[in-house]
Amino acid sequence: LEASLMKSYLNGYGVKDIYGKKANSASMYVYVSAVFQEMTEDIKRKIAGTFGVEDVHFHTTPFILFNKIQDNFKEEAVMIVEGGEEVTDVSLVRDGVIQEIASFSRGSNFLTRHVASYFKIPLEEAVSYINMYSVDHLDADIKLKMQKIMGEGLQEWKNFFGQVMGGFYETSFVPDK
């Protein structure tokens, strides 16, 4: 388990250090995620054997991203959408605490595989097509096909994102921005 104390309150007041203090009430927000111990131990052994580093920590992508950008939030509630290569993670944050995280299996590699399958080309070439499409450097015929393919792929991503949003509306809040 990965666990981190995100925010704590004693007697209704936010405090950074909760230890050794007396209080009538305490509230704590903890971020917890699970990883496979066998996998992490194997990675630790390989890092120690290769680099000689013993102190290795594991964190999930949504938590790392949240920690890196949380000081940039001025709003009470924000949504963080991180589109990775294989997975898109959506995090809802309120008052500096991750309230909910949802993921779906559509990332940038999904589009790459979609393009490769359509044109029956290797993945590396599909990446090149996508890059050329993004800077408008394709022949007119291929550009039209790419518009169709990219539109289909992005629509599928939007459908998954819409399902995540619908789940958030049912169980939680969704920020205005």
C-alpha positions in Angstrom: 0.0 0.0 0.0 1.0 3.6 -0.7 -0.4 5.9 1.9 0.1 9.6 2.5 -1.6 11.9 5.0 -3.0 14.7 2.8 -4.7 17.0 5.3 -5.5 16.9 9.0 -7.7 18.9 11.3 -7.7 19.0 15.1 -10.7 20.6 16.8 -11.8 21.8 13.3 -8.5 23.6 12.5 -6.1 22.6 9.8 -2.7 21.5 11.3 0.4 20.1 9.7 1.7 18.2 12.7 -0.9 16.2 14.6 1.4 14.2 16.8 1.6 14.9 20.6 -1.4 17.3 20.6 -4.5 17.1 22.6 -7.8 17.5 20.8 -11.5 16.8 21.2 -11.9 15.9 17.5 -9.7 14.9 14.7 -10.2 14.5 10.9 -7.7 13.2 8.5 -7.6 12.7 4.7 -5.3 9.9 3.6 -4.4 9.0 0.0 -4.1 5.2 -0.3 -3.4 3.1 -3.4 -2.3 -0.5 -3.8 0.7 -1.9 -5.8 1.9 -5.4 -6.1 4.5 -6.1 -3.4 6.2 -8.8 -5.5 6.7 -6.3 -8.3 8.0 -3.5 -6.1 10.4 -5.8 -4.3 11.8 -7.1 -7.7 12.2 -3.5 -8.9 14.0 -2.5 -5.7 16.4 -5.5 -6.0 17.2 -4.6 -9.6 17.8 -0.9 -8.8 20.0 -1.8 -5.8 22.0 -4.3 -7.9 22.5 -1.9 -10.8 22.8 1.5 -9.1 23.5 0.6 -5.5 20.5 2.6 -4.3 18.6 1.1 -1.4 16.1 3.9 -0.7 13.4 3.5 -3.4 9.8 4.8 -3.1 6.8 4.0 -5.3 3.9 6.4 -6.0 1.0 6.3 -8.4 0.9 8.7 -11.3 -2.2 10.7 -10.1 -0.5 11.3 -6.7 2.8 12.4 -8.2 1.1 14.8 -10.6 -1.1 16.2 -7.7 1.9 16.8 -5.5 3.8 18.6 -8.3 1.0 20.9 -9.3 -1.1 21.4 -6.2 0.5 24.8 -5.4 -0.9 26.1 -8.7 -4.5 25.6 -7.7 -6.3 28.7 -6.5 -9.7 27.3 -6.8 -11.5 25.3 -4.1 -12.2 22.5 -6.5 -10.3 21.3 -9.5 -10.2 18.3 -11.9 -6.8 17.0 -13.1 -6.9 15.0 -16.4 -3.7 13.2 -17.2 -3.6 11.5 -20.6 -0.8 8.9 -20.5 0.3 6.5 -23.1 -2.1 3.7 -22.1 -4.4 5.2 -19.5 -6.1 8.5 -18.8 -6.4 9.3 -15.1 -9.0 11.8 -13.9 -8.7 13.2 -10.3 -11.1 15.4 -8.4 -9.5 17.6 -5.9 -11.4 19.7 -3.3 -9.7 21.8 -0.6 -6.3 20.4 -1.4 -7.4 16.8 -1.0 -7.8 14.1 -3.8 -11.5 13.1 -3.4 -11.8 10.7 -6.2 -9.8 9.1 -9.0 -11.0 7.3 -12.1 -9.1 5.8 -14.9 -9.9 4.4 -18.3 -7.8 2.5 -20.8 -7.5 5.1 -23.6 -4.3 7.1 -23.9 -2.1 8.3 -26.7 -1.0 4.8 -27.7 -4.7 4.0 -28.4 -4.7 6.6 -31.2 -1.3 5.3 -32.5 -2.7 1.7 -32.7 -5.9 3.0 -34.4 -3.9 4.8 -37.1 -1.5 1.8 -37.6 -4.4 -0.6 -37.9 -6.3 1.6 -40.4 -3.2 2.2 -42.7 -1.7 -1.3 -42.0 1.6 0.3 -41.0 4.1 -0.2 -38.1 3.5 1.7 -34.9 6.6 3.9 -35.5 5.2 5.0 -38.9 1.8 5.7 -37.3 3.5 8.0 -34.8 5.1 9.8 -37.7 1.7 10.2 -39.4 0.2 11.6 -36.2 3.0 14.1 -35.8 2.8 15.2 -39.4 -1.0 15.5 -39.0 -0.6 17.7 -36.0 1.6 20.2 -37.9 -0.4 20.0 -41.1 2.3 18.3 -43.2 0.3 15.6 -44.9 -0.9 15.2 -48.5 -4.6 16.2 -48.9 -5.8 12.5 -49.3 -4.0 11.2 -46.3 -5.0 14.3 -44.3 -8.7 13.6 -44.9 -8.2 9.9 -43.9 -6.3 11.1 -40.7 -9.1 13.5 -39.9 -11.6 10.7 -40.0 -9.4 8.3 -38.0 -8.4 10.9 -35.4 -12.0 12.0 -35.1 -13.1 8.4 -34.4 -10.4 7.8 -31.9 -11.0 11.1 -30.1 -14.8 10.4 -30.0 -14.1 7.1 -28.3 -11.9 8.8 -25.8 -14.7 11.4 -25.2 -17.2 8.6 -24.7 -15.0 7.0 -21.9 -14.4 10.5 -20.4 -18.2 11.1 -20.4 -18.7 7.9 -18.5 -16.2 8.9 -15.9 -17.9 12.3 -15.6 -21.3 10.7 -15.2 -20.0 8.5 -12.4 -18.5 11.6 -10.7 -21.8 13.4 -10.9 -23.5 10.5 -9.3 -21.1 10.1 -6.4 -19.4 13.4 -5.9 -18.9 17.0 -7.0 -17.6 18.3 -10.3 -15.8 21.6 -10.3 -17.0 24.6 -12.4 -13.6 25.0 -14.1 
